[in-house]
Amino acid sequence: MQVRADQLAAHLQRGLAPLYTVHGDEPLLALEAADAIRAAARAAGHTEREVHTVAGAHVDWSGILGGAQAMSLFADKRLIEIRIPSGKPGKDGSAALQAHAARLPEDTLTLVSLPRLDRMQMNSAWFGALEAAGVVVKVEPVGRAALPAWLARRLAAQGQHVAPGPEGEQALARFADRVEGHLLAAAQEIRKLALLHPPGTLSAAQIEAAVLPVARYDIFKLGEALLGGQIARLRRMLAGLEAEGEAAVLVHWAIADDIRALRRCRLALDAGQPLAAVLREQRIWGPKEALYERALPRLDAARLDAALADAHRCDGIVKGLPQPGWPASPWAALEQLALSLALPLAAPARAAAPRRG
């Protein structure tokens, strides 16, 4: 059974399952999901708790799960936590988890904590056994587009809110800009606002004065800003990555990879292939699929050929080779390269002509 993280509280109110599996790469949300399960377990009488962290090649799975089948020493209900930071239990662990899921003891609740899993791990026999025997909570990251609403819900939970209308929307957007990519710090900034101000409406000035710029930028999210034509966010991310000490060559690789993929898609479209087939062939899926669908109609082959040539010049700059007409600074060159592609994507799309027939 699958349950979203935002559905977990309602699920726990209806009763406990014997087995929970929490997986995802957002630390705050994963921690809160596990805490909610622990709290519900304590309320249901699971007062004895064992925590096992699986690390290394040699793990005594019989010691971890073998005792779960025995009666508790004090006849209390138990909570057994199994943390697998690598997401790979190994051959013995796979067999042990499948055997445990097949015969869950009545007085024991099992909580398995995992990082974000890839497709192969989610299709494994051990994960399938956990899913069939209990509840799987997949912790999804909060993207930039969803972050203002997430912040608003957190503020509402502590009795605070922003002004209605454009003023409040702008305040939340500024808040999101300052905490993007760092939900743990975002939660701390929200709690700070509760300490500084009473329940009620928060002004944009109060948020601006209290919230520190704690955003962290992921190099793999850079393409979202570039393909979405989000100029201010793109510049902010590049400046943030430079400040965090990210290697310029890796940032160049991320930008150039999107340019090459866009060019391959554009050539295939110009050859008459349908868009859906092109994206599938180029392995473009998930959030990027919608971005490519938006960007490709605005970029012709000539523009992408020029962008690819610029990417080659920028490659030389980040490796210490100056290029005529380009900035000497690698990060200034990266910004010039990124903006050359993002600016055409920033303009509103022209309305499509009505279809006849």
SEVOLO-661490 format. One record per residue: residue in one letter; z, y, x of N, C-alpha, C in turn. Coordinates in steps of 0.2 Angstrom, whole numbers, plus 5000, padded with zeros to 4 digits. Example, Ala and Ser with C-alpha at 12.3 -4.5 7.8 and 13.67 -1.06 7.14 Angstrom:
a503949725066503949785062503949845066/s503549895064503649955068503950005064/
This chain:
m500049945004500050005000500050065004/q499650115003499550175007499950235003/v500250275006500650335003500550395008/r500350445005500250505010500950535011/a500950575017501650595019501950645013/d501450685010501750725005501950694998/q501750624998501950584992502550544993/l502850544999503350495001503950514997/a504150574997504850594993504850564986/a504250574982504250544976504250474975/h503950444980503950364981504650344982/l505050374987505650354988506150354982/q506050404978506450414972506350354967/r505850324968505750264963505950204966/g506250204972506450144975506150124981/l506550084985506350064992505950004993/a505450004997505049944999505449915005/p505349855006505649815012505449835019/l504849865019504449875025504049945025/y504149985030503750055030503450055037/t502850075037502450095043502250165043/v502450205048502350275049501850285055/h501250305054500850315060500450385059/g500450415065500050485065500250515072/d499850575073500050605080500250675079/e500550695073500950755071501650745072/p501950755077502750745078503150765073/l503050825071503550855065503450815059/l502850805056502850765050503050695051/a502850665056503050595057503850585057/l504150635061504850635061505150645054/e504850695051505150705044505050645039/a504450615040504350555036504850495037/a504950485044505450435046506150455044/d506350515044507050545042507150535035/a506650545031506650535023506750455022/i506450415025506550345024507250325026/r507450345032508150335034508650355029/a508650415027509050445022509050405015/a508550385013508450345007508750275008/a508650245014508950185016509750185016/r510050245019510750245019511050255012/a510650295008510950305001510850234997/a510450184999510450124996510850074999/g511250095004511750045007511550015014/h511050035017510850005023511250045029/t511850025030512250065034512250035041/e512049975042511949955049511249965052/r511149995058510550015060510449985067/e509849965068509549945075508949975077/v508850005083508250035085508050005091/h507349985091507049945097506449985098/t506350005105505750035107505349985111/v504749975110504349925113503949965118/a504049945125503749975130503649925136/g503149925139503049875145502649815143/a502449775148502149715146502549655144/h503149655146503649595144504149625139/v504049605133504449625128504749565124/d505449555123505749505120505649515112/w505149495109505049505102505549455098/s505749405101506249355097506849395097/g507049435102507649475101507649535096/i507049555096506949615091506949595084/l506549545082506449525075506749455074/g506949415079507349355077507949365073/g508349415076508949425072508949455065/a508349485064508249505057508249455052/q508149395054508149335049508849315048/a509349325053510049305052510449355048/m510949325045511349365041511749415045/s511849475042512249535046512949515048/l513149535053513849515055514349535050/f514249595048514749625043514549625036/a513949585035513749575028513449645025/d513249695029513049755027512249755027/k511949795023511249795023511049835029/r510449815032510249835039509549875038/l509549925043508949955044508749945051/i508149905052507849895059507249935060/e507349975065506750025067506449995074/i505749995073505349965079504850025081/r504950055087504550105089504050075094/i503350085093502850065097502450125100/p502650165105502350225107501650215109/s501450155111500750145113500250125107/g500550105102500150085096499950015097/k500149975103499849915105500449865106/p500549825101501149775102500949715106/g500349705108500149645112500049585108/k499849535111499749465108500449445105/d500949435109501549415106501849455100/g501749525101502049565096501649565090/s500949555091500549545085500749485081/a500849425084501149365081501849375077/a502249415081502949425079502949465072/l502549525073502549565067502249535061/q501749495062501449455056501949405053/a502249375057502749325055503349355051/h503549415054504049455051503849485044/a503249505044502949535037502949475032/a502849415034502749365030503349335026/r503949355030504549335027505149385028/l505049435024505549495025506149475022/p506749485026507449465023507649515017/e507949495013508149535007508649595009/d509049585014509549635015509349685021/t508749685023508449715029507849765027/l507949825029507349865028507049875035/t506449875036506049875042505649945043/l505749985048505350045049504950035055/v504350035055503850035061503550105062/s503650125068503450195070502850185075/l502250215074501650215078501350275079/p500950285084500550345085499950345081/r499550395081498850385078498450325080/l498250285075497850225077497150235076/d496750205080496050205080495750155074/r495150155073494850105068495050035070/m494950015076495049945078495749925077/q496249965079496949955078497149945070/m496849985066496949985059496649925056/n496149895059495849835056496149775059/s496649775063496949725067497349675062/a497449615064497849575059498549595058/w498849615064499549635063499649705059/f499249745059499249805055499149785048/g498649745047498449725040499049685037/a499449645041500049615038500549665036/l500649715040501149765039500949805032/e500349825031500149855026500149815019/a500049745020500049705014500849695012/a501249695016501949675015502349735013/g502149795014502549855013502149915012/v502349975014502050045013501850075019/v501250095020501050135026500950205024/v501250245028501250315028500850345034/k500250375032499850405037499950475037/v500150495043500350565044499750605047/e499450645043498850685044499050755047/p498650775053498750835055498550895050/v498950955051498751005046498251055050/g497651055047497151095050497251165049/r496851205053496951275052496751305045/a496351275042496151305035496751285030/a497051235031497651215027498351245029/l498351275035498951295038499251355034/p498951405031499251455027499651425021/a499351375017499651345012500251305014/w500151275019500751235022501351285023/l501251335026501751385028502051415021/a501651425016501851455010502351405007/r502151335007502651285004503251285008/r503251285014503851285018504351345016/l504051405016504351465014504651455007/a504251435003504551424996505151374995/a505151325000505651275000506351305002/q506351365005506951405007507051465003/g506651474998506751524993506351594995/q505851585000505551645002504751645000/h504451695000503751694998503451765001/v502751765001502451825003502251864996/a502051924997501751964991501151924989/p501051934982500451904979499751944981/g499251914981498551944982498451954990/p497951994991497651994998498152015003/e498652055002499252075006499552005009/g499751965004500151905006499651855009/e499051845007498551805011498451825018/q498451895019498351915026498951905030/a499551905027500151895031500151825033/l500051775028500051705030499451685035/a498951725035498351705040498651725047/r498951785047499251805053499751765056/f500151735051500651685053500351625056/a499851605052499451545055499151555062/d498951615063498651625069499151615075/r499751635074500251635079500551565080/v500451515075500851455076500351395076/e499651405076499151355075499251305081/g499251245079499251185083499951165086/h500451195083501151185085501651185079/l501651135075501951135069502751135070/l502951105076503651105077503951175078/a503551215082503751285083503651325076/a503151305072503051335066503651325061/a503951265061504551255057505151295059/q505151305066505751345069505651415067/e505051435067504951505065505051525058/i504951475054505051475046505851475045/r506151435049506951435048507251505051/k506851525056507151595059507051645053/l506551645049506451695044507051685039/a507251625037507751615033508451645035/l508551645042509151675045509151745045/l508551775046508451845047508451885040/h508151855035508051885029508251845023/p508451875017508751845011508151815007/p508351765003507751744998507451794995/g506751784994506351834990505751844994/t505451904993504751924996504851945003/l504451915007504351935014503751985015/s503852035018503352085020502952065026/a502352085026501952065032502252095039/a502552155038502952185044503552135046/q503852115041504452065043504252005047/i503651975044503351915047503151935054/e502751985055502452005061503052015066/a503552045064504152065069504552005071/a504551955067504951895068504651835071/v503951825070503651765072503351775079/l503551725083503251735090502551695090/p502151715095501551685096501651625100/v501651565096501851505100501251455099/a500651475097500051435095499951395101/r499651325100499451285105498751265103/y498251265108497551255106497351185109/d496951155105496751085107495951095108/i495751075114495051085116494651045112/f494850995108494350965103494350995097/k494751045096494651085090494251145091/l494051165097493651215099492951215095/g492651155094492051155090492151175083/e492751165080492751195073492651265073/a492951305077492851375077492151395079/l491851365084491151375086490651365080/l490751305078490251285072490351325066/g490951345065491151375059491051455059/g490751475065490651545066491251595066/q491851565068492451595067492651635074/i492351695074492251725081492951745083/a493451775079494051795081494451735084/r494451685080494851615081494551585088/l493851595089493551565095493851605101/r493851665101494051705106494851695108/r495151685102495951675103496051605106/m495651555104495751485107495551485114/l494951515116494751525123495351555127/a495551615125496151645129496751605129/g496851565124497451525124497351465129/l496851435129496651375133496751395140/e496451455142496451485149497251495151/a497651525146498351545147498751475148/e498551425145498851355146498651325152/g498151345156497951315162497451255161/e497151255155496651205154496051215159/a495751165161495251165166494551195163/a494251245166493651275163493151225162/v493051175167492551125166492551085160/l493251065158493251025152493051065146/v493251135146493051175140492351175140/h491951185146491251185146490951125143/w491251065145491051005142491050995135/a491551025132491651025125491151065121/i491051125124490551165121489851135122/a489651115128488951085129488851025125/d489350985124489250925120489050945113/d489350995110489151015103488451035104/i488251075109487551105109487051045110/r487150995114486750945115486650905108/a487250895105487250855098486850895093/l486950955093486550995088485850995089/r485650995096484950995098484650925096/r484950875097484750805095484650805087/c485150835084485050835076484450875074/r484350935077483850975075483150945076/l483050915082482450885084482250825079/a482850785077482750735072482550765065/l482850815063482750845057481950875057/d481750905062481150935063480550875062/a480750815064480350755064480350725057/g480650755053480650735046481150685043/q481650675048482250625046482750665041/p483050625036483450655032484150675035/l484450725033485050745036485650695037/a485750665031486250605031486150555036/a485550535037485350485042485450505049/v485250575050485350605057486050605059/l486450625054487150635056487450565057/r487250515053487550445054487350425061/e486650435063486450405069486750435075/q486950505074487250535080487950535080/r488250495075488950475075489350545074/i489050585069489450645067489750625060/w490450625060490750615054491450645054/g491850635048492450675048492350745046/p492850785049492750865048492150895051/k491950865056491350895059490650885055/e490650835051490050825047489950885043/a490450915039490250975035490051035039/l490351035045490151095050489451085052/y489251025054488551015056488051035050/e488251015044487851025038487751095037/r488251135038488251205038487851245043/a487951215049487651255055486951235056/l486751175055486051155057485451195053/p485551215047485051255044484951325047/r485451345050485451415053485151415061/l485051355064484951355071484251315071/d483751355074483151315075483051285082/a482551255084482551215090482451265096/a482151325095482051375100482751405102/r483151415097483851445099484251385102/l484251325100484651275103484351255110/d483751265111483451255118483751305123/a483751375120484051425124484751415126/a485151395121485851375121485951325127/l485551275127485551215132485451245139/a484951285139484851315146485451365148/d485751395143486351435145486951395147/a486951335144487451285146487451265153/h486751255155486651235162486851295167/r486751355165486951405169487651415170/c488051405164488751415163489051355167/d488751295167489051245171489051255179/g488551295181488551315188489151365189/i489251405185489751465186490451425186/v490651385181491251345181491351305187/k490851285191490851245197490851295203/g490851365202490851405208490151435210/l489651425206488951445208488751505204/p488751565206488551625202487851615200/q487751655194487151655190486951725189/p486351745190486051815189486151825182/g486451885180486551915173487051885170/w487451845173488051815170488751835173/p489251835169489951855172490151805178/a490451835183490651785188491251745186/s491651765181492251735179492051675175/p492351615176492151555172492351565165/w492951595164493151605157492751655153/a492551705156492051755153491351725152/a491151685156490551645155490551595149/l491151565149491251515143491251555137/e491551615137491551655130490851675129/q490451695134489751715132489351665130/l489451605132489051545130489251525123/a489951525122490151505115489951555110/l489951625111489751675106489051675105/s488651655110487951655109487751605103/l488151555102487951505097488351525091/a488951545092489451555086489251625082/l488951675085488751735082488251725076/p487751685077487251665072487551635066/l488051595068488451555062488951595059/a489051655061489651695058489351735052/a488651745051488451785046488451735040/p488551765034488451735028487851695027/a487851635024487151605023486751635017/r486151645018485751675013485651625007/a485651655001485651614995484951574995/a485051514993484451464993484051484987/a483451484987482951494982483051444976/p482951464970483051414965482551364965/r482651304963482251254962481751254956/r481151244957480751244951480651174948/g480551164942480451104939480951094934/
